[in-house]
């Protein structure tokens, strides 16, 4: 594409996250060769902040004690320029030395007693102080004027956490001026001042984002960007007090520091990361993601090589979701040299196929709605249980069922309404009035809804609503008037405590949601629920009350309590041409916790019921695949990643195995295809066309397959 900026065409990145001793031992010739062998187009080099790797003119800027008159920033920048590689200078500005804090105590975050917050021998800077407003802009100017990087990126720009209220004079004064309130006495979600402080803190970070970009553009030109790194997990980042949506909408290039493969979200989360960030910022924005080559398992080992297979699978998943690979090392010299071989093959593959990996839009009829506000004011101090687990339950169920979905911010429902058939709201309890209205409008325009639990029960501050407009829209009467306060997990119970030993009684044999369950009247549930009723909707399943697990002689249902009559799954017509499914029981949360296939099947079949036959992709065959379908101007692109084996312990992978064959069908009423090219196996297969579907066979998938249909 003509007239593109540097940040729109720099796709493959490398970061050697320098340690202090690298100023003495780093071998730049090795890295020049590494960049060439791995098709690197952009590098990230440490500059200043916690440790400076150049001779700064500012005496309080701590320099590496191994620098000894050298200049590692110049060394890396000159080497990159020699190779035609773009450079981002990396900062880490959230803390400084004791000497700095003693010289400018008013620039550092303080607790209520005036003591400075500290960790690791460093003191946390205050985001509203002269450190951010005066000192960091001077450092940015110095680095830009000296080394002329293409931009600046920062690893820890967001300051202290939601549990570390700063009571310095800067914050006291600014909070009072902006809100009319005094700072909250302590972190307390029942205190309105604390909730106001949370929102105010988000804005304080965005103010710094805008300030730093003004500085970089002033001294480096319009295309010199300041880029704070972000984590793409929408149900965790509230702890860092930055708003992913606002950051995404501001960013011409998004640097996402999301290295972890955790046991909650698994490897498949990485394609979701890309989809989520693109849905905010635009489908043509380049989004490099820091991909660790060191061990990021249950225990982190900074200097040991992460397994090559696992590293490559994480990168494959990211690429499938539109992420650009950014290989990451801690330290300029590695004794575990296996790290250097982890990414070479996939970076070469990425170069060879980049025309199919950019400038494309996803094809999906399902929107998965998320909201940082919900994580803040419903999740509070327990966001994993309240928010992350329902979200993960749905994302995993849809991946497993090969139903592509797009993560949609609740503020963007109207933006995507015309493109989607179904909106899924996994326990989105806290919603603004505008978000509720957007859902109502979507439904009244013929859209379908799947929602769960406490969705819509709280306002934007996390306070209970007097009425529940979403329930009213669908004719549901809610007896339980407030969200469940104490959410239980199986870990809190033993066989003698059996409150989660409950079941679903299936009430609608032959219903689409219950497909595959013809030979049973009950299904395990193991969750909590909201008491509701409806005269308008059909009850698909009811609650079987909990009964003893042990001893086995008394583990039976009381004949008078085999069916409570409480609806657990309600569904039916919206009255506007769409369908609605409401799960009164938290089956999404329990699927995340228990990994029971029955739960995943119910969730996926509920979404298919709501789709009313408007699927865009069908992939039939055995194996656990993550499937992402895109449209380019002259072609379809289907990226499938083989996760078979990775789901045995989410986030980790010891071996993979070939799966298939698969029959693949893509909905394409306006498209005439001649062939499907399999870019990983190197084959071209014939296609057939019938009833608006392009169909072809893939005999096997090894690690991944990129299918180009044109």
C-alpha positions in Angstrom: 0.0 0.0 0.0 1.5 3.4 -1.0 2.4 6.3 1.4 2.5 4.1 4.5 4.2 5.3 7.7 7.2 3.3 9.1 5.0 1.9 11.9 2.5 0.5 9.4 5.1 -1.6 7.6 7.4 -2.8 10.5 6.0 -6.3 11.2 8.8 -8.3 12.9 10.4 -7.0 16.1 13.2 -8.0 18.5 13.8 -6.8 22.1 17.0 -7.6 23.9 15.9 -6.5 27.3 19.3 -5.4 28.6 20.3 -6.1 32.1 22.7 -3.8 33.9 25.8 -6.0 33.3 25.1 -6.1 29.5 26.8 -2.7 29.3 30.0 -4.7 29.8 29.4 -8.1 28.2 26.9 -7.7 25.3 28.1 -8.7 21.9 26.6 -6.5 19.3 27.9 -8.5 16.4 26.0 -11.5 17.5 22.7 -9.4 17.6 23.3 -8.0 14.1 23.6 -11.5 12.8 20.5 -12.6 14.8 18.4 -9.8 13.4 19.4 -10.8 9.9 18.7 -14.5 10.4 15.3 -13.8 12.0 14.0 -11.2 9.4 13.8 -8.5 12.1 12.5 -5.1 11.0 12.4 -3.2 14.3 14.3 -3.4 17.6 13.6 -2.2 21.1 16.6 -1.1 23.1 16.8 0.0 26.7 17.6 3.7 27.1 16.7 5.2 30.5 14.4 5.1 33.5 15.3 2.6 36.2 18.7 2.1 34.5 20.3 4.3 31.8 22.5 2.7 29.2 23.9 6.0 27.9 25.8 8.9 29.5 22.8 11.1 30.4 23.5 14.7 31.3 21.0 14.4 34.2 22.9 13.4 37.3 20.0 11.7 39.1 19.4 9.4 36.1 20.9 6.2 37.4 23.5 4.7 34.9 24.6 1.1 34.7 27.6 0.7 36.9 29.1 -1.4 34.1 28.8 1.4 31.5 32.3 2.8 32.2 32.1 5.6 29.7 30.4 3.5 27.0 27.1 4.1 25.3 25.1 1.0 24.7 22.1 2.9 23.2 24.4 4.3 20.5 25.9 0.9 19.9 22.5 -0.7 19.3 21.1 2.2 17.4 24.0 2.5 15.1 24.0 -1.3 14.4 20.2 -1.2 13.7 20.6 1.8 11.3 23.4 -0.1 9.5 20.9 -3.0 8.9 18.0 -0.7 7.9 16.1 -1.6 11.1 13.7 0.7 13.0 14.5 1.6 16.6 12.3 2.2 19.6 14.0 3.4 22.7 12.7 1.6 25.8 12.0 3.3 29.1 10.8 2.1 32.5 9.8 5.2 34.4 7.7 4.0 37.3 10.5 4.0 40.0 13.9 5.5 40.8 16.7 5.3 43.3 16.8 6.3 46.9 19.1 9.2 46.1 16.6 10.5 43.5 13.7 10.2 46.0 15.6 12.0 48.7 16.4 14.8 46.3 12.8 15.2 45.1 10.5 13.5 47.7 7.5 15.5 46.3 7.8 13.6 43.1 7.2 10.1 44.6 4.1 8.3 45.7 3.3 8.4 49.4 1.1 6.4 51.7 -1.3 8.1 54.1 1.5 8.5 56.7 3.8 10.2 54.2 6.0 7.1 53.7 7.2 6.5 50.2 6.0 3.4 48.4 9.0 1.2 47.4 9.8 -2.2 46.0 13.1 -3.9 44.9 15.2 -1.1 46.4 13.5 1.6 44.2 10.8 4.2 45.0 7.6 4.6 43.0 7.1 7.9 41.2 3.8 9.7 41.3 2.0 10.0 38.0 0.7 13.5 38.9 4.1 14.9 39.9 6.9 16.8 38.3 8.6 13.4 37.7 6.1 12.6 35.0 5.3 16.2 34.0 8.8 17.8 33.9 11.6 15.2 34.4 10.5 12.5 32.0 9.8 15.0 29.2 13.4 16.2 29.6 14.7 12.6 29.3 12.6 12.0 26.2 14.0 15.2 24.6 17.5 14.1 25.5 17.2 10.6 24.0 15.4 11.8 20.9 17.9 14.6 20.1 20.9 12.4 20.8 19.9 9.1 19.1 16.9 10.0 16.8 14.9 6.8 17.5 11.7 6.3 15.6 9.8 6.4 18.8 9.8 5.7 22.6 8.1 2.8 24.3 7.7 2.3 28.1 7.2 -0.9 30.0 5.8 0.5 33.3 4.4 3.8 32.5 1.2 3.4 34.5 2.6 4.0 38.1 1.3 2.5 41.2 -1.6 0.0 41.5 -5.3 0.4 42.6 -4.2 -0.6 46.1 -1.6 2.1 46.4 -3.4 5.4 46.8 -0.9 8.2 46.6 -1.4 10.9 49.2 1.3 13.3 48.0 0.5 17.0 47.8 0.2 16.8 44.0 -2.5 14.2 44.2 -4.4 15.7 47.1 -4.6 19.1 45.3 -5.4 17.7 41.8 -8.1 15.2 43.0 -9.8 18.0 45.0 -9.7 20.4 42.0 -11.0 17.7 39.5 -13.7 16.1 41.6 -14.4 18.3 44.6 -13.6 15.4 46.9 -10.9 14.5 49.3 -8.8 11.5 48.6 -10.4 8.3 49.9 -9.1 7.1 53.3 -8.3 3.6 52.0 -9.0 1.3 49.1 -12.7 0.5 49.8 -15.1 -0.4 47.0 -18.0 0.6 49.3 -16.7 4.2 49.4 -17.9 6.4 46.5 -14.7 8.5 46.8 -12.6 5.4 46.0 -14.6 4.6 42.9 -14.3 8.2 41.8 -10.5 7.9 42.5 -10.4 4.8 40.3 -11.9 6.6 37.3 -9.8 9.7 38.0 -6.6 7.6 38.1 -7.4 6.2 34.7 -7.7 9.7 33.3 -4.4 10.7 35.0 -2.6 8.0 33.1 -4.2 9.0 29.8 -3.2 12.7 30.4 0.4 11.5 30.7 0.0 9.4 27.5 -1.1 12.5 25.6 1.7 14.6 27.2 4.5 12.2 26.2 3.2 12.0 22.7 3.3 15.8 22.5 6.9 15.7 23.6 8.1 13.0 21.2 6.4 14.6 18.2 7.8 18.1 19.2 11.4 16.8 19.2 11.2 13.9 16.8 8.6 14.8 14.3 5.0 13.8 13.7 5.8 10.2 13.3 7.9 9.9 16.4 5.4 8.1 18.7 5.4 7.5 22.5 3.9 4.1 23.1 3.1 2.8 26.6 3.1 -1.0 26.6 -0.2 -2.6 27.5 -1.5 -6.1 28.5 -4.3 -7.4 26.3 -6.2 -9.2 29.0 -9.5 -7.2 29.5 -10.2 -8.8 32.8 -6.9 -8.1 34.5 -5.5 -4.8 33.4 -7.7 -2.7 35.7 -5.1 -3.4 38.4 -2.7 -1.3 36.3 -5.1 1.7 36.1 -5.0 2.2 32.4 -7.9 1.9 30.0 -7.2 -0.5 27.1 -10.0 1.0 25.0 -8.8 4.5 25.4 -5.2 3.5 24.7 -6.2 1.6 21.6 -8.2 4.4 20.2 -5.2 6.7 20.7 -2.6 4.4 19.2 -1.2 4.3 15.6 0.9 1.4 16.8 0.1 -0.8 19.8 2.9 -2.4 21.7 1.4 -5.1 23.8 3.5 -6.6 26.6 1.6 -9.8 27.0 4.1 -12.6 27.5 2.2 -15.0 29.7 0.6 -18.3 28.8 -1.4 -18.9 32.0 -3.4 -21.8 33.2 -6.6 -19.9 33.1 -6.5 -18.7 29.6 -4.3 -21.1 27.7 -2.4 -20.7 24.5 -5.6 -19.9 22.5 -5.8 -16.6 24.4 -3.3 -15.1 22.1 -5.4 -15.0 19.0 -8.1 -13.4 21.2 -5.6 -10.8 22.3 -5.1 -9.7 18.7 -8.8 -9.7 17.9 -9.6 -7.7 20.9 -7.0 -5.0 20.3 -7.8 -4.8 16.6 -11.5 -4.4 17.4 -10.6 -1.3 19.4 -8.0 0.3 17.2 -8.8 -0.9 13.7 -8.0 -3.9 11.6 -5.0 -2.3 9.8 -3.2 -1.1 12.9 0.1 -3.1 13.5 0.1 -4.7 17.0 3.5 -6.2 18.0 3.4 -8.4 21.1 6.3 -9.2 23.3 6.8 -13.0 23.2 9.1 -14.3 25.8 11.8 -16.8 25.0 12.4 -17.5 28.7 10.4 -19.9 30.8 6.9 -18.4 31.7 5.4 -21.5 33.3 4.1 -21.9 36.9 7.5 -20.7 38.0 9.4 -18.1 35.9 13.0 -18.7 35.0 14.4 -15.6 33.3 17.5 -17.1 31.9 16.2 -20.5 30.8 14.8 -21.3 27.4 11.1 -21.7 27.1 10.2 -24.9 25.2 10.5 -24.2 21.5 7.2 -25.9 20.7 5.3 -23.9 23.2 7.0 -20.6 22.2 6.1 -21.2 18.6 2.5 -22.2 19.4 2.1 -18.9 21.3 3.4 -17.0 18.4 1.2 -18.9 15.9 -1.8 -18.1 18.0 -0.9 -14.4 18.1 -0.4 -14.3 14.3 -3.7 -16.0 13.8 -5.3 -13.1 15.7 -3.5 -10.4 13.8 -0.5 -10.0 16.2 2.9 -9.1 14.9 5.7 -11.2 16.4 8.1 -9.4 18.8 10.7 -11.9 20.1 11.9 -11.0 23.6 15.0 -11.9 25.6 16.1 -10.9 29.0 19.8 -10.2 28.8 22.2 -9.7 25.9 24.1 -12.9 26.5 22.5 -16.3 27.1 24.0 -19.4 28.5 20.9 -21.4 27.5 21.5 -20.8 23.8 18.4 -22.9 22.8 16.5 -19.6 23.1 18.1 -18.3 19.9 16.6 -21.1 17.8 13.0 -20.8 19.1 11.7 -18.4 16.5 13.8 -18.5 13.4 11.5 -20.9 11.5 8.3 -19.0 12.3 9.8 -15.6 11.6 10.9 -16.8 8.1 7.4 -18.2 7.6 5.9 -14.9 8.7 7.9 -13.0 6.1 6.9 -15.4 3.3 3.2 -15.1 4.1 2.9 -11.5 5.4 0.7 -10.5 2.4 -2.1 -12.8 3.9 -1.5 -11.6 7.5 -2.3 -7.9 7.2 -4.9 -5.6 5.7 -7.7 -8.1 6.3 -11.0 -8.0 8.3 -12.4 -10.8 10.3 -15.6 -12.6 9.3 -17.8 -13.5 12.3 -21.4 -13.2 13.4 -20.6 -13.4 17.1 -19.5 -10.5 19.4 -18.1 -11.3 22.8 -18.7 -8.2 24.9 -16.3 -7.0 27.6 -15.9 -3.9 29.7 -13.1 -2.6 31.9 -15.8 -0.8 33.9 -17.4 -4.2 34.8 -14.0 -5.5 35.9 -13.5 -2.5 38.1 -16.9 -2.1 39.7 -18.2 -5.7 39.6 -15.0 -7.6 39.8 -13.5 -5.3 42.4 -10.9 -7.3 44.4 -12.1 -10.6 42.9 -12.1 -10.0 39.2 -10.8 -13.4 38.2 -13.7 -15.2 39.8 -16.4 -12.6 39.0 -15.2 -11.6 35.5 -12.3 -13.6 34.1 -13.8 -17.0 34.6 -17.2 -16.3 32.8 -15.3 -14.7 30.0 -12.9 -17.6 29.7 -15.8 -20.1 29.8 -17.3 -18.5 26.7 -14.1 -17.9 24.8 -12.9 -21.5 25.3 -16.3 -23.0 24.4 -16.4 -21.0 21.2 -12.8 -22.0 20.3 -13.6 -25.6 21.0 -16.7 -25.4 18.8 -14.8 -23.6 16.0 -17.2 -20.6 16.2 -15.1 -17.5 15.4 -16.0 -14.6 17.7 -14.8 -10.9 18.0 -14.2 -9.3 21.4 -16.3 -6.1 21.5 -16.0 -3.4 24.1 -19.4 -2.6 25.6 -19.0 1.0 24.4 -18.6 -0.3 20.8 -21.8 -2.4 20.6 -23.4 0.2 18.3 -20.3 0.4 16.1 -20.4 -3.4 15.4 -24.2 -3.9 15.6 -24.8 -4.0 11.8 -22.0 -6.6 11.3 -23.0 -9.1 13.9 -26.0 -11.4 14.5 -25.3 -12.4 18.1 -24.0 -10.5 21.2 -22.7 -12.6 24.1 -22.5 -10.9 27.5 -20.7 -13.2 30.0 -21.8 -11.9 33.5 -21.5 -8.2 32.4 -23.0 -7.0 35.6 -22.0 -3.4 35.7 -23.2 -1.4 32.6 -23.7 2.2 31.8 -27.1 3.4 30.7 -25.7 4.0 27.2 -24.4 0.4 27.0 -27.8 -1.0 28.1 -29.5 1.2 25.5 -27.0 0.0 22.8 -28.0 -3.7 23.6 -31.7 -2.8 23.4 -31.2 -1.1 20.0 -29.2 -4.1 18.8 -32.0 -6.4 19.8 -34.8 -4.2 18.3 -32.9 -4.2 15.0 -33.1 -8.0 14.9 -30.0 -9.0 16.8 -29.8 -12.0 19.1 -28.5 -12.1 22.7 -26.9 -14.7 24.9 -26.3 -13.5 28.5 -25.6 -14.9 31.9 -25.9 -14.4 35.6 -25.9 -10.9 37.0 -25.6 -9.1 33.6 -27.1 -5.7 33.7 -27.9 -5.7 37.4 -25.5 -2.9 38.4 -25.0 0.6 37.1 -21.8 2.2 36.0 -20.6 2.6 39.6 -21.4 -1.0 40.6 -24.5 0.0 42.5 -27.7 -2.1 42.2 -30.2 -1.0 39.7 -33.8 -0.6 40.9 -35.1 -2.2 37.7 -33.4 -4.5 35.2 -34.0 -3.2 31.7 -32.4 -6.2 29.9 -34.7 -8.7 31.7 -37.7 -6.5 31.0 -36.8 -6.4 27.3 -37.1 -10.2 27.2 -39.9 -10.7 29.7 -37.8 -12.1 32.5 -38.8 -11.4 36.1 -35.8 -11.5 38.5 -36.5 -12.6 42.0 -32.9 -12.3 43.1 -32.4 -8.5 43.3 -28.6 -8.2 43.8 -25.6 -10.1 42.5 -24.4 -13.0 44.5 -21.9 -11.7 46.9 -20.0 -14.8 47.9 -19.1 -16.9 44.9 -18.1 -20.4 45.8 -15.6 -22.6 44.2 -15.1 -26.4 44.4 -11.9 -25.8 46.3 -13.9 -24.4 49.2 -15.9 -27.6 49.7 -15.2 -31.2 50.4 -17.5 -34.2 50.1 -19.2 -33.4 53.3 -20.0 -29.9 52.1 -22.1 -30.4 49.1 -23.8 -27.1 48.2 -22.3 -27.3 44.7 -23.5 -30.9 44.1 -26.4 -29.8 42.0 -27.6 -30.6 38.5 -29.6 -29.4 35.5 -32.9 -31.2 34.7 -33.5 -31.1 31.0 -37.0 -30.0 30.1 -37.1 -29.7 26.3 -36.0 -32.9 24.7 -35.0 -32.4 21.1 -34.3 -28.7 21.5 -31.2 -27.4 19.6 -29.5 -26.3 22.8 -29.8 -29.8 24.1 -28.5 -31.5 21.0 -26.4 -34.6 21.9 -28.1 -35.1 25.3 -31.0 -37.3 24.1 -30.0 -40.2 26.4 -30.0 -38.3 29.7 -32.6 -36.3 31.8 -29.9 -34.5 33.8 -26.5 -32.9 33.4 -24.0 -32.0 36.1 -24.1 -28.3 37.0 -22.1 -27.5 40.2 -22.8 -23.8 40.2 -24.7 -20.9 41.7 -27.8 -19.3 40.3 -30.3 -16.5 40.2 -34.0 -17.1 40.8 -35.9 -15.9 37.8 -39.2 -16.7 36.0 -40.7 -15.9 32.6 -44.0 -16.3 30.9 -42.6 -15.4 27.6 -39.6 -17.7 27.2 -39.2 -21.5 27.1 -37.5 -23.2 30.0 -34.9 -25.6 28.6 -33.4 -26.7 31.9 -34.2 -26.3 35.6 -32.3 -26.7 38.8 -31.9 -30.0 40.7 -31.2 -28.9 44.2 -27.9 -30.0 45.8 -27.9 -33.4 47.6 -25.2 -35.4 49.6 -22.1 -36.7 47.9 -20.9 -38.9 50.7 -21.5 -41.5 52.0 -22.7 -43.2 48.8 -25.6 -44.8 50.5 -27.3 -41.4 51.0 -26.2 -39.8 47.7 -29.6 -39.7 46.0 -32.2 -37.1 45.2 -35.0 -36.6 47.6 -38.1 -37.8 45.7 -39.8 -34.5 46.5 -36.8 -32.4 45.4 -35.8 -33.9 42.0 -36.8 -30.6 40.3 -36.9 -27.2 42.0 -38.7 -25.7 39.0 -36.2 -22.8 39.0 -35.3 -22.0 35.3 -31.6 -22.3 34.7 -31.7 -21.9 30.9 -34.4 -19.7 29.3 -34.7 -19.1 25.5 -37.0 -17.9 22.9 -37.9 -15.2 20.4 -37.0 -11.6 21.2 -40.1 -10.3 19.3 -37.9 -8.4 16.9 -36.6 -11.3 14.7 -33.8 -12.5 16.9 -33.3 -15.1 19.6 -32.4 -14.8 23.3 -30.7 -17.3 25.7 -30.4 -16.5 29.3 -28.3 -18.7 31.6 -29.5 -18.1 35.2 -26.9 -20.5 36.4 -23.2 -19.6 36.1 -22.4 -22.3 33.6 -19.8 -20.1 31.9 -17.8 -19.8 35.2 -18.2 -23.5 35.9 -17.0 -24.5 32.5 -13.8 -22.5 33.1 -13.3 -24.1 36.5 -14.3 -27.7 35.8 -13.4 -28.1 32.0 -16.5 -30.3 31.6 -17.4 -30.9 28.0 -21.1 -30.9 28.7 -20.9 -27.3 29.9 -18.9 -26.3 26.8 -21.4 -28.0 24.5 -24.4 -26.2 26.1 -22.7 -22.8 25.7 -21.7 -23.5 22.1 -25.1 -24.8 21.2 -26.8 -21.8 22.8 -24.8 -19.5 20.6 -25.6 -21.6 17.5 -29.3 -21.5 18.4 -29.0 -17.7 18.7 -27.2 -17.5 15.3 -30.3 -19.1 13.6 -28.2 -20.6 10.8 -26.0 -17.6 10.1 -22.7 -19.3 10.7 -19.9 -18.2 8.5 -17.5 -21.2 9.0 -17.9 -25.0 9.4 -14.9 -27.2 10.1 -15.7 -30.8 10.6 -13.1 -33.3 11.8 -11.3 -34.4 15.0 -8.9 -32.2 16.8 -8.8 -29.1 18.9 -8.4 -26.2 16.5 -8.5 -22.4 16.9 -10.0 -21.1 13.7 -9.9 -17.4 12.5 -11.5 -16.4 9.3 -10.7 -13.2 7.4 -11.6 -11.4 4.2 -9.2 -9.6 2.0 -10.3 -7.8 -1.2 -9.8 -10.8 -3.5 -9.7 -13.7 -1.1 -10.6 -15.4 2.1 -7.9 -16.3 4.6 -8.5 -19.0 7.2 -5.9 -19.4 9.9 -6.2 -22.6 11.9 -3.8 -23.4 14.8 -3.6 -27.0 16.1 -4.0 -26.9 19.8 -4.5 -30.6 20.3 -2.5 -31.5 23.4 -2.2 -27.9 24.6 -5.6 -28.1 26.4 -4.4 -30.9 28.7 -2.7 -28.2 30.8 -3.6 -24.8 29.6 -0.8 -22.5 28.6 1.8 -25.3 28.4 2.7 -27.7 25.6 5.1 -30.7 25.6 4.2 -32.3 22.3 1.8 -31.9 19.4 0.3 -34.3 17.0 -1.1 -34.2 13.5 -4.9 -34.1 13.2 -7.4 -34.4 10.4 -8.9 -34.9 7.9 -11.2 -31.9 7.9 -14.1 -30.8 5.7 -14.0 -27.0 5.6 -16.9 -24.8 4.4 -16.9 -21.0 4.2 -20.1 -18.9 3.6 -19.4 -16.9 0.4 -22.6 -15.9 -1.4 -20.8 -13.1 -3.3 -17.5 -14.9 -4.0 -16.5 -17.3 -6.7 -13.4 -19.4 -5.6 -11.2 -21.5 -7.9 -8.9 -23.1 -5.3 -7.7 -23.2 -1.7 -4.0 -22.9 -1.1 -2.6 -24.5 2.0 0.4 -22.3 2.8 1.9 -24.6 5.5 1.7 -27.9 3.8 2.4 -26.4 0.3 -0.7 -28.0 -1.3 -3.5 -26.6 -3.5 -6.8 -28.3 -3.2 -10.0 -28.0 -5.4 -13.1 -26.4 -4.0 -16.8 -26.9 -4.7 -19.6 -24.4 -4.4 -23.2 -25.2 -3.4 -26.0 -23.2 -1.6 -23.7 -20.3 -0.9 -20.9 -22.4 0.7 -17.4 -23.0 -0.6 -16.3 -26.4 0.5 -12.9 -28.3 0.3 -11.0 -31.0 2.1 -7.8 -30.6 4.2 -6.3 -34.1 4.7 -4.3 -33.1 7.8 -3.0 -30.2 9.9 0.4 -30.5 11.6 1.2 -27.4 13.8 -1.0 -24.9 11.9 -2.4 -24.3 8.5 -2.9 -21.0 6.7 -5.6 -21.5 4.0 -5.9 -18.9 1.2 -9.2 -19.2 -0.8 -9.2 -17.3 -4.1 
